[in-house]
């Protein structure tokens, strides 16, 4: 962003560095839909050792997709959805997760776990930043909930990754 002689950021630059809550929610919906579809398609391709995890991840992403979709359809938060907030620093990394890797027809456990860890980390950062910058209400409550949930998922995946990869599993 550029600053004028007095050191103030111009209104145009501030606008460019922000998004509506609705735009952010649409990106989050795409993020969750893409993950759900990816994990669903991956389920039959992974080893039996982590198939349960991939199925569980697909179900979690579906729940998140449903939460965002339901929130976007609520009439009582229309004003909040139109509000502009600073675009999270984590936004590019989060948005990049919509583009999926090609793990092939027989992906190894380590590649699947690394991808899942990266997604959980990006979501944890994004939702955490959004929780901190969104006005109190249902949208903030959802971001707080999801940030905590993604943090927990990441910790569980890290533990599983260590058990499988560093304990001679892969």
CNS distance restraints for C-alpha pairs under 8 A (distance, minus, plus):
assign (resid   1 and name CA) (resid   9 and name CA) 6.72 0.50 0.50
assign (resid   1 and name CA) (resid  10 and name CA) 7.97 0.50 0.50
assign (resid   1 and name CA) (resid  13 and name CA) 5.54 0.50 0.50
assign (resid   1 and name CA) (resid  14 and name CA) 7.43 0.50 0.50
assign (resid   1 and name CA) (resid  17 and name CA) 7.82 0.50 0.50
assign (resid   2 and name CA) (resid   9 and name CA) 5.95 0.50 0.50
assign (resid   2 and name CA) (resid  10 and name CA) 6.90 0.50 0.50
assign (resid   2 and name CA) (resid  13 and name CA) 6.82 0.50 0.50
assign (resid   3 and name CA) (resid   7 and name CA) 5.08 0.50 0.50
assign (resid   3 and name CA) (resid   8 and name CA) 5.13 0.50 0.50
assign (resid   3 and name CA) (resid   9 and name CA) 4.53 0.50 0.50
assign (resid   3 and name CA) (resid  10 and name CA) 6.40 0.50 0.50
assign (resid   4 and name CA) (resid   8 and name CA) 5.57 0.50 0.50
assign (resid   4 and name CA) (resid   9 and name CA) 6.52 0.50 0.50
assign (resid   4 and name CA) (resid  10 and name CA) 6.99 0.50 0.50
assign (resid   9 and name CA) (resid  13 and name CA) 6.61 0.50 0.50
assign (resid   9 and name CA) (resid  14 and name CA) 6.66 0.50 0.50
assign (resid  10 and name CA) (resid  14 and name CA) 6.27 0.50 0.50
assign (resid  11 and name CA) (resid  15 and name CA) 6.10 0.50 0.50
assign (resid  12 and name CA) (resid  16 and name CA) 6.16 0.50 0.50
assign (resid  13 and name CA) (resid  17 and name CA) 6.21 0.50 0.50
assign (resid  14 and name CA) (resid  18 and name CA) 6.50 0.50 0.50
assign (resid  15 and name CA) (resid  19 and name CA) 7.64 0.50 0.50
assign (resid  17 and name CA) (resid  86 and name CA) 6.01 0.50 0.50
assign (resid  17 and name CA) (resid  87 and name CA) 5.84 0.50 0.50
assign (resid  18 and name CA) (resid  84 and name CA) 6.04 0.50 0.50
assign (resid  18 and name CA) (resid  85 and name CA) 5.28 0.50 0.50
assign (resid  18 and name CA) (resid  86 and name CA) 4.22 0.50 0.50
assign (resid  18 and name CA) (resid  87 and name CA) 4.69 0.50 0.50
assign (resid  19 and name CA) (resid  23 and name CA) 6.19 0.50 0.50
assign (resid  19 and name CA) (resid  24 and name CA) 6.75 0.50 0.50
assign (resid  19 and name CA) (resid  84 and name CA) 5.24 0.50 0.50
assign (resid  19 and name CA) (resid  85 and name CA) 5.73 0.50 0.50
assign (resid  19 and name CA) (resid  86 and name CA) 6.46 0.50 0.50
assign (resid  19 and name CA) (resid  87 and name CA) 5.79 0.50 0.50
assign (resid  20 and name CA) (resid  24 and name CA) 6.48 0.50 0.50
assign (resid  20 and name CA) (resid  81 and name CA) 6.60 0.50 0.50
assign (resid  20 and name CA) (resid  82 and name CA) 5.47 0.50 0.50
assign (resid  20 and name CA) (resid  83 and name CA) 5.33 0.50 0.50
assign (resid  20 and name CA) (resid  84 and name CA) 4.14 0.50 0.50
assign (resid  20 and name CA) (resid  85 and name CA) 6.19 0.50 0.50
assign (resid  21 and name CA) (resid  25 and name CA) 6.09 0.50 0.50
assign (resid  21 and name CA) (resid  80 and name CA) 6.93 0.50 0.50
assign (resid  21 and name CA) (resid  81 and name CA) 4.78 0.50 0.50
assign (resid  21 and name CA) (resid  82 and name CA) 6.07 0.50 0.50
assign (resid  21 and name CA) (resid  83 and name CA) 5.87 0.50 0.50
assign (resid  21 and name CA) (resid  84 and name CA) 6.10 0.50 0.50
assign (resid  21 and name CA) (resid  85 and name CA) 6.73 0.50 0.50
assign (resid  22 and name CA) (resid  26 and name CA) 6.12 0.50 0.50
assign (resid  22 and name CA) (resid  72 and name CA) 7.45 0.50 0.50
assign (resid  22 and name CA) (resid  81 and name CA) 4.68 0.50 0.50
assign (resid  22 and name CA) (resid  82 and name CA) 6.10 0.50 0.50
assign (resid  22 and name CA) (resid  83 and name CA) 7.99 0.50 0.50
assign (resid  23 and name CA) (resid  27 and name CA) 6.34 0.50 0.50
assign (resid  24 and name CA) (resid  28 and name CA) 6.21 0.50 0.50
assign (resid  25 and name CA) (resid  29 and name CA) 6.08 0.50 0.50
assign (resid  25 and name CA) (resid  68 and name CA) 6.64 0.50 0.50
assign (resid  25 and name CA) (resid  72 and name CA) 7.49 0.50 0.50
assign (resid  26 and name CA) (resid  30 and name CA) 6.31 0.50 0.50
assign (resid  27 and name CA) (resid  31 and name CA) 6.10 0.50 0.50
assign (resid  27 and name CA) (resid  95 and name CA) 7.00 0.50 0.50
assign (resid  28 and name CA) (resid  32 and name CA) 6.15 0.50 0.50
assign (resid  28 and name CA) (resid  65 and name CA) 7.91 0.50 0.50
assign (resid  28 and name CA) (resid  68 and name CA) 7.41 0.50 0.50
assign (resid  29 and name CA) (resid  33 and name CA) 6.02 0.50 0.50
assign (resid  29 and name CA) (resid  65 and name CA) 5.54 0.50 0.50
assign (resid  29 and name CA) (resid  68 and name CA) 6.14 0.50 0.50
assign (resid  29 and name CA) (resid  69 and name CA) 6.92 0.50 0.50
assign (resid  30 and name CA) (resid  34 and name CA) 5.90 0.50 0.50
assign (resid  30 and name CA) (resid  98 and name CA) 6.82 0.50 0.50
assign (resid  31 and name CA) (resid  35 and name CA) 6.26 0.50 0.50
assign (resid  31 and name CA) (resid  94 and name CA) 7.72 0.50 0.50
assign (resid  31 and name CA) (resid  95 and name CA) 7.18 0.50 0.50
assign (resid  31 and name CA) (resid  97 and name CA) 6.79 0.50 0.50
assign (resid  31 and name CA) (resid  98 and name CA) 5.26 0.50 0.50
assign (resid  32 and name CA) (resid  36 and name CA) 6.07 0.50 0.50
assign (resid  32 and name CA) (resid  61 and name CA) 5.20 0.50 0.50
assign (resid  32 and name CA) (resid  62 and name CA) 6.90 0.50 0.50
assign (resid  32 and name CA) (resid  64 and name CA) 6.38 0.50 0.50
assign (resid  32 and name CA) (resid  65 and name CA) 5.26 0.50 0.50
assign (resid  33 and name CA) (resid  37 and name CA) 6.17 0.50 0.50
assign (resid  33 and name CA) (resid  61 and name CA) 6.98 0.50 0.50
assign (resid  33 and name CA) (resid  62 and name CA) 7.02 0.50 0.50
assign (resid  33 and name CA) (resid  65 and name CA) 6.12 0.50 0.50
assign (resid  34 and name CA) (resid  38 and name CA) 6.00 0.50 0.50
assign (resid  34 and name CA) (resid  98 and name CA) 6.03 0.50 0.50
assign (resid  34 and name CA) (resid 100 and name CA) 7.92 0.50 0.50
assign (resid  35 and name CA) (resid  39 and name CA) 6.02 0.50 0.50
assign (resid  35 and name CA) (resid  58 and name CA) 6.95 0.50 0.50
assign (resid  35 and name CA) (resid  61 and name CA) 6.27 0.50 0.50
assign (resid  35 and name CA) (resid  98 and name CA) 7.60 0.50 0.50
assign (resid  36 and name CA) (resid  40 and name CA) 6.01 0.50 0.50
assign (resid  36 and name CA) (resid  57 and name CA) 7.38 0.50 0.50
assign (resid  36 and name CA) (resid  58 and name CA) 4.50 0.50 0.50
assign (resid  36 and name CA) (resid  59 and name CA) 7.09 0.50 0.50
assign (resid  36 and name CA) (resid  60 and name CA) 7.87 0.50 0.50
assign (resid  36 and name CA) (resid  61 and name CA) 5.05 0.50 0.50
assign (resid  36 and name CA) (resid  62 and name CA) 5.79 0.50 0.50
assign (resid  37 and name CA) (resid  41 and name CA) 6.13 0.50 0.50
assign (resid  37 and name CA) (resid  58 and name CA) 7.23 0.50 0.50
assign (resid  38 and name CA) (resid  42 and name CA) 6.06 0.50 0.50
assign (resid  38 and name CA) (resid  58 and name CA) 7.81 0.50 0.50
assign (resid  38 and name CA) (resid 100 and name CA) 7.59 0.50 0.50
assign (resid  39 and name CA) (resid  43 and name CA) 6.09 0.50 0.50
assign (resid  39 and name CA) (resid  54 and name CA) 5.67 0.50 0.50
assign (resid  39 and name CA) (resid  55 and name CA) 6.81 0.50 0.50
assign (resid  39 and name CA) (resid  57 and name CA) 6.66 0.50 0.50
assign (resid  39 and name CA) (resid  58 and name CA) 5.10 0.50 0.50
assign (resid  40 and name CA) (resid  54 and name CA) 7.42 0.50 0.50
assign (resid  40 and name CA) (resid  55 and name CA) 6.65 0.50 0.50
assign (resid  40 and name CA) (resid  58 and name CA) 5.68 0.50 0.50
assign (resid  41 and name CA) (resid  45 and name CA) 7.83 0.50 0.50
assign (resid  42 and name CA) (resid  46 and name CA) 6.48 0.50 0.50
assign (resid  42 and name CA) (resid  54 and name CA) 7.24 0.50 0.50
assign (resid  43 and name CA) (resid  51 and name CA) 5.73 0.50 0.50
assign (resid  43 and name CA) (resid  54 and name CA) 5.76 0.50 0.50
assign (resid  43 and name CA) (resid  55 and name CA) 6.18 0.50 0.50
assign (resid  44 and name CA) (resid  51 and name CA) 7.49 0.50 0.50
assign (resid  45 and name CA) (resid 105 and name CA) 6.07 0.50 0.50
assign (resid  45 and name CA) (resid 106 and name CA) 5.44 0.50 0.50
assign (resid  45 and name CA) (resid 107 and name CA) 6.82 0.50 0.50
assign (resid  46 and name CA) (resid  50 and name CA) 6.80 0.50 0.50
assign (resid  46 and name CA) (resid  51 and name CA) 5.94 0.50 0.50
assign (resid  46 and name CA) (resid 106 and name CA) 6.24 0.50 0.50
assign (resid  46 and name CA) (resid 107 and name CA) 5.99 0.50 0.50
assign (resid  46 and name CA) (resid 108 and name CA) 6.96 0.50 0.50
assign (resid  46 and name CA) (resid 109 and name CA) 7.04 0.50 0.50
assign (resid  47 and name CA) (resid  51 and name CA) 6.09 0.50 0.50
assign (resid  47 and name CA) (resid 108 and name CA) 7.48 0.50 0.50
assign (resid  47 and name CA) (resid 109 and name CA) 6.96 0.50 0.50
assign (resid  48 and name CA) (resid  52 and name CA) 7.49 0.50 0.50
assign (resid  50 and name CA) (resid  54 and name CA) 6.47 0.50 0.50
assign (resid  50 and name CA) (resid 109 and name CA) 6.96 0.50 0.50
assign (resid  51 and name CA) (resid  55 and name CA) 6.19 0.50 0.50
assign (resid  52 and name CA) (resid  56 and name CA) 6.08 0.50 0.50
assign (resid  53 and name CA) (resid  57 and name CA) 6.05 0.50 0.50
assign (resid  54 and name CA) (resid  58 and name CA) 6.23 0.50 0.50
assign (resid  55 and name CA) (resid  59 and name CA) 6.35 0.50 0.50
assign (resid  56 and name CA) (resid  60 and name CA) 6.20 0.50 0.50
assign (resid  57 and name CA) (resid  61 and name CA) 6.14 0.50 0.50
assign (resid  58 and name CA) (resid  62 and name CA) 6.22 0.50 0.50
assign (resid  59 and name CA) (resid  63 and name CA) 6.31 0.50 0.50
assign (resid  60 and name CA) (resid  64 and name CA) 6.32 0.50 0.50
assign (resid  61 and name CA) (resid  65 and name CA) 6.06 0.50 0.50
assign (resid  62 and name CA) (resid  66 and name CA) 6.13 0.50 0.50
assign (resid  63 and name CA) (resid  67 and name CA) 6.23 0.50 0.50
assign (resid  64 and name CA) (resid  68 and name CA) 6.31 0.50 0.50
assign (resid  65 and name CA) (resid  69 and name CA) 6.06 0.50 0.50
assign (resid  66 and name CA) (resid  70 and name CA) 5.96 0.50 0.50
assign (resid  67 and name CA) (resid  71 and name CA) 6.13 0.50 0.50
assign (resid  68 and name CA) (resid  72 and name CA) 6.19 0.50 0.50
assign (resid  69 and name CA) (resid  73 and name CA) 6.50 0.50 0.50
assign (resid  70 and name CA) (resid  74 and name CA) 6.68 0.50 0.50
assign (resid  71 and name CA) (resid 139 and name CA) 7.58 0.50 0.50
assign (resid  72 and name CA) (resid  81 and name CA) 7.67 0.50 0.50
assign (resid  74 and name CA) (resid  78 and name CA) 7.16 0.50 0.50
assign (resid  77 and name CA) (resid  81 and name CA) 6.26 0.50 0.50
assign (resid  77 and name CA) (resid 138 and name CA) 7.90 0.50 0.50
assign (resid  78 and name CA) (resid  82 and name CA) 6.48 0.50 0.50
assign (resid  79 and name CA) (resid  83 and name CA) 6.48 0.50 0.50
assign (resid  80 and name CA) (resid 135 and name CA) 7.84 0.50 0.50
assign (resid  80 and name CA) (resid 139 and name CA) 7.87 0.50 0.50
assign (resid  85 and name CA) (resid 133 and name CA) 6.84 0.50 0.50
assign (resid  85 and name CA) (resid 134 and name CA) 6.98 0.50 0.50
assign (resid  86 and name CA) (resid 133 and name CA) 7.36 0.50 0.50
assign (resid  87 and name CA) (resid  91 and name CA) 6.72 0.50 0.50
assign (resid  88 and name CA) (resid 126 and name CA) 6.54 0.50 0.50
assign (resid  88 and name CA) (resid 129 and name CA) 5.99 0.50 0.50
assign (resid  88 and name CA) (resid 130 and name CA) 6.70 0.50 0.50
assign (resid  89 and name CA) (resid 126 and name CA) 7.88 0.50 0.50
assign (resid  89 and name CA) (resid 129 and name CA) 7.86 0.50 0.50
assign (resid  90 and name CA) (resid  94 and name CA) 6.14 0.50 0.50
assign (resid  90 and name CA) (resid 122 and name CA) 6.95 0.50 0.50
assign (resid  90 and name CA) (resid 125 and name CA) 6.17 0.50 0.50
assign (resid  90 and name CA) (resid 126 and name CA) 5.38 0.50 0.50
assign (resid  90 and name CA) (resid 129 and name CA) 7.80 0.50 0.50
assign (resid  91 and name CA) (resid  95 and name CA) 5.92 0.50 0.50
assign (resid  91 and name CA) (resid 126 and name CA) 6.33 0.50 0.50
assign (resid  92 and name CA) (resid  96 and name CA) 6.02 0.50 0.50
assign (resid  93 and name CA) (resid  97 and name CA) 6.63 0.50 0.50
assign (resid  93 and name CA) (resid 122 and name CA) 6.31 0.50 0.50
assign (resid  94 and name CA) (resid  98 and name CA) 7.56 0.50 0.50
assign (resid  94 and name CA) (resid 119 and name CA) 7.69 0.50 0.50
assign (resid  94 and name CA) (resid 122 and name CA) 5.19 0.50 0.50
assign (resid  94 and name CA) (resid 123 and name CA) 6.34 0.50 0.50
assign (resid  94 and name CA) (resid 126 and name CA) 6.61 0.50 0.50
assign (resid  95 and name CA) (resid  99 and name CA) 7.95 0.50 0.50
assign (resid  97 and name CA) (resid 119 and name CA) 6.44 0.50 0.50
assign (resid  97 and name CA) (resid 122 and name CA) 7.86 0.50 0.50
assign (resid 103 and name CA) (resid 107 and name CA) 5.30 0.50 0.50
assign (resid 103 and name CA) (resid 111 and name CA) 7.43 0.50 0.50
assign (resid 103 and name CA) (resid 112 and name CA) 7.73 0.50 0.50
assign (resid 107 and name CA) (resid 111 and name CA) 6.63 0.50 0.50
assign (resid 107 and name CA) (resid 112 and name CA) 6.75 0.50 0.50
assign (resid 108 and name CA) (resid 112 and name CA) 6.55 0.50 0.50
assign (resid 108 and name CA) (resid 170 and name CA) 7.82 0.50 0.50
assign (resid 109 and name CA) (resid 113 and name CA) 6.10 0.50 0.50
assign (resid 109 and name CA) (resid 164 and name CA) 7.99 0.50 0.50
assign (resid 109 and name CA) (resid 170 and name CA) 6.92 0.50 0.50
assign (resid 110 and name CA) (resid 114 and name CA) 6.02 0.50 0.50
assign (resid 110 and name CA) (resid 161 and name CA) 7.30 0.50 0.50
assign (resid 110 and name CA) (resid 164 and name CA) 7.91 0.50 0.50
assign (resid 110 and name CA) (resid 165 and name CA) 6.46 0.50 0.50
assign (resid 110 and name CA) (resid 170 and name CA) 6.82 0.50 0.50
assign (resid 111 and name CA) (resid 115 and name CA) 6.15 0.50 0.50
assign (resid 112 and name CA) (resid 116 and name CA) 6.17 0.50 0.50
assign (resid 113 and name CA) (resid 117 and name CA) 6.00 0.50 0.50
assign (resid 113 and name CA) (resid 157 and name CA) 7.13 0.50 0.50
assign (resid 113 and name CA) (resid 161 and name CA) 6.38 0.50 0.50
assign (resid 114 and name CA) (resid 118 and name CA) 6.22 0.50 0.50
assign (resid 115 and name CA) (resid 119 and name CA) 6.35 0.50 0.50
assign (resid 116 and name CA) (resid 120 and name CA) 6.15 0.50 0.50
assign (resid 116 and name CA) (resid 157 and name CA) 7.74 0.50 0.50
assign (resid 117 and name CA) (resid 121 and name CA) 6.06 0.50 0.50
assign (resid 117 and name CA) (resid 154 and name CA) 6.02 0.50 0.50
assign (resid 117 and name CA) (resid 157 and name CA) 6.43 0.50 0.50
assign (resid 117 and name CA) (resid 158 and name CA) 7.23 0.50 0.50
assign (resid 118 and name CA) (resid 122 and name CA) 6.17 0.50 0.50
assign (resid 119 and name CA) (resid 123 and name CA) 6.11 0.50 0.50
assign (resid 120 and name CA) (resid 124 and name CA) 5.96 0.50 0.50
assign (resid 120 and name CA) (resid 150 and name CA) 5.68 0.50 0.50
assign (resid 120 and name CA) (resid 151 and name CA) 7.38 0.50 0.50
assign (resid 120 and name CA) (resid 153 and name CA) 6.83 0.50 0.50
assign (resid 120 and name CA) (resid 154 and name CA) 5.55 0.50 0.50
assign (resid 121 and name CA) (resid 125 and name CA) 6.24 0.50 0.50
assign (resid 121 and name CA) (resid 150 and name CA) 7.34 0.50 0.50
assign (resid 121 and name CA) (resid 151 and name CA) 7.44 0.50 0.50
assign (resid 121 and name CA) (resid 154 and name CA) 6.48 0.50 0.50
assign (resid 122 and name CA) (resid 126 and name CA) 6.10 0.50 0.50
assign (resid 123 and name CA) (resid 127 and name CA) 5.89 0.50 0.50
assign (resid 123 and name CA) (resid 147 and name CA) 7.24 0.50 0.50
assign (resid 123 and name CA) (resid 150 and name CA) 6.49 0.50 0.50
assign (resid 124 and name CA) (resid 128 and name CA) 5.92 0.50 0.50
assign (resid 124 and name CA) (resid 146 and name CA) 7.48 0.50 0.50
assign (resid 124 and name CA) (resid 147 and name CA) 4.89 0.50 0.50
assign (resid 124 and name CA) (resid 148 and name CA) 7.42 0.50 0.50
assign (resid 124 and name CA) (resid 149 and name CA) 7.99 0.50 0.50
assign (resid 124 and name CA) (resid 150 and name CA) 5.01 0.50 0.50
assign (resid 124 and name CA) (resid 151 and name CA) 5.66 0.50 0.50
assign (resid 125 and name CA) (resid 129 and name CA) 6.15 0.50 0.50
assign (resid 125 and name CA) (resid 147 and name CA) 7.30 0.50 0.50
assign (resid 126 and name CA) (resid 130 and name CA) 6.17 0.50 0.50
assign (resid 126 and name CA) (resid 147 and name CA) 7.79 0.50 0.50
assign (resid 127 and name CA) (resid 131 and name CA) 5.98 0.50 0.50
assign (resid 127 and name CA) (resid 143 and name CA) 5.12 0.50 0.50
assign (resid 127 and name CA) (resid 144 and name CA) 6.97 0.50 0.50
assign (resid 127 and name CA) (resid 146 and name CA) 6.36 0.50 0.50
assign (resid 127 and name CA) (resid 147 and name CA) 4.90 0.50 0.50
assign (resid 128 and name CA) (resid 132 and name CA) 6.40 0.50 0.50
assign (resid 128 and name CA) (resid 143 and name CA) 6.73 0.50 0.50
assign (resid 128 and name CA) (resid 144 and name CA) 6.58 0.50 0.50
assign (resid 128 and name CA) (resid 147 and name CA) 5.00 0.50 0.50
assign (resid 128 and name CA) (resid 148 and name CA) 7.98 0.50 0.50
assign (resid 129 and name CA) (resid 133 and name CA) 6.36 0.50 0.50
assign (resid 130 and name CA) (resid 134 and name CA) 5.84 0.50 0.50
assign (resid 130 and name CA) (resid 140 and name CA) 7.37 0.50 0.50
assign (resid 130 and name CA) (resid 143 and name CA) 6.32 0.50 0.50
assign (resid 131 and name CA) (resid 140 and name CA) 5.09 0.50 0.50
assign (resid 131 and name CA) (resid 141 and name CA) 7.39 0.50 0.50
assign (resid 131 and name CA) (resid 142 and name CA) 7.98 0.50 0.50
assign (resid 131 and name CA) (resid 143 and name CA) 4.90 0.50 0.50
assign (resid 131 and name CA) (resid 144 and name CA) 5.22 0.50 0.50
assign (resid 131 and name CA) (resid 147 and name CA) 7.75 0.50 0.50
assign (resid 132 and name CA) (resid 140 and name CA) 7.87 0.50 0.50
assign (resid 134 and name CA) (resid 139 and name CA) 7.28 0.50 0.50
assign (resid 134 and name CA) (resid 140 and name CA) 5.49 0.50 0.50
assign (resid 135 and name CA) (resid 139 and name CA) 7.87 0.50 0.50
assign (resid 135 and name CA) (resid 140 and name CA) 6.37 0.50 0.50
assign (resid 136 and name CA) (resid 140 and name CA) 5.60 0.50 0.50
assign (resid 136 and name CA) (resid 141 and name CA) 7.37 0.50 0.50
assign (resid 137 and name CA) (resid 141 and name CA) 6.15 0.50 0.50
assign (resid 138 and name CA) (resid 142 and name CA) 6.13 0.50 0.50
assign (resid 139 and name CA) (resid 143 and name CA) 6.36 0.50 0.50
assign (resid 140 and name CA) (resid 144 and name CA) 6.08 0.50 0.50
assign (resid 141 and name CA) (resid 145 and name CA) 6.13 0.50 0.50
assign (resid 142 and name CA) (resid 146 and name CA) 6.06 0.50 0.50
assign (resid 143 and name CA) (resid 147 and name CA) 5.92 0.50 0.50
assign (resid 144 and name CA) (resid 148 and name CA) 6.32 0.50 0.50
assign (resid 145 and name CA) (resid 149 and name CA) 6.17 0.50 0.50
assign (resid 146 and name CA) (resid 150 and name CA) 5.90 0.50 0.50
assign (resid 147 and name CA) (resid 151 and name CA) 6.12 0.50 0.50
assign (resid 148 and name CA) (resid 152 and name CA) 6.28 0.50 0.50
assign (resid 149 and name CA) (resid 153 and name CA) 6.17 0.50 0.50
assign (resid 150 and name CA) (resid 154 and name CA) 6.03 0.50 0.50
assign (resid 151 and name CA) (resid 155 and name CA) 6.32 0.50 0.50
assign (resid 152 and name CA) (resid 156 and name CA) 6.26 0.50 0.50
assign (resid 153 and name CA) (resid 157 and name CA) 6.09 0.50 0.50
assign (resid 154 and name CA) (resid 158 and name CA) 6.06 0.50 0.50
assign (resid 155 and name CA) (resid 159 and name CA) 6.29 0.50 0.50
assign (resid 156 and name CA) (resid 160 and name CA) 6.27 0.50 0.50
assign (resid 157 and name CA) (resid 161 and name CA) 5.87 0.50 0.50
assign (resid 158 and name CA) (resid 162 and name CA) 6.15 0.50 0.50
assign (resid 159 and name CA) (resid 163 and name CA) 6.26 0.50 0.50
assign (resid 160 and name CA) (resid 164 and name CA) 6.07 0.50 0.50
assign (resid 161 and name CA) (resid 165 and name CA) 5.58 0.50 0.50
assign (resid 161 and name CA) (resid 166 and name CA) 7.40 0.50 0.50
assign (resid 162 and name CA) (resid 166 and name CA) 4.98 0.50 0.50
assign (resid 162 and name CA) (resid 167 and name CA) 6.71 0.50 0.50
assign (resid 163 and name CA) (resid 167 and name CA) 5.25 0.50 0.50
assign (resid 163 and name CA) (resid 169 and name CA) 7.27 0.50 0.50
assign (resid 164 and name CA) (resid 168 and name CA) 6.56 0.50 0.50
assign (resid 164 and name CA) (resid 169 and name CA) 4.37 0.50 0.50
assign (resid 164 and name CA) (resid 170 and name CA) 6.31 0.50 0.50
assign (resid 165 and name CA) (resid 169 and name CA) 5.25 0.50 0.50
assign (resid 165 and name CA) (resid 170 and name CA) 5.21 0.50 0.50
assign (resid 166 and name CA) (resid 170 and name CA) 7.94 0.50 0.50
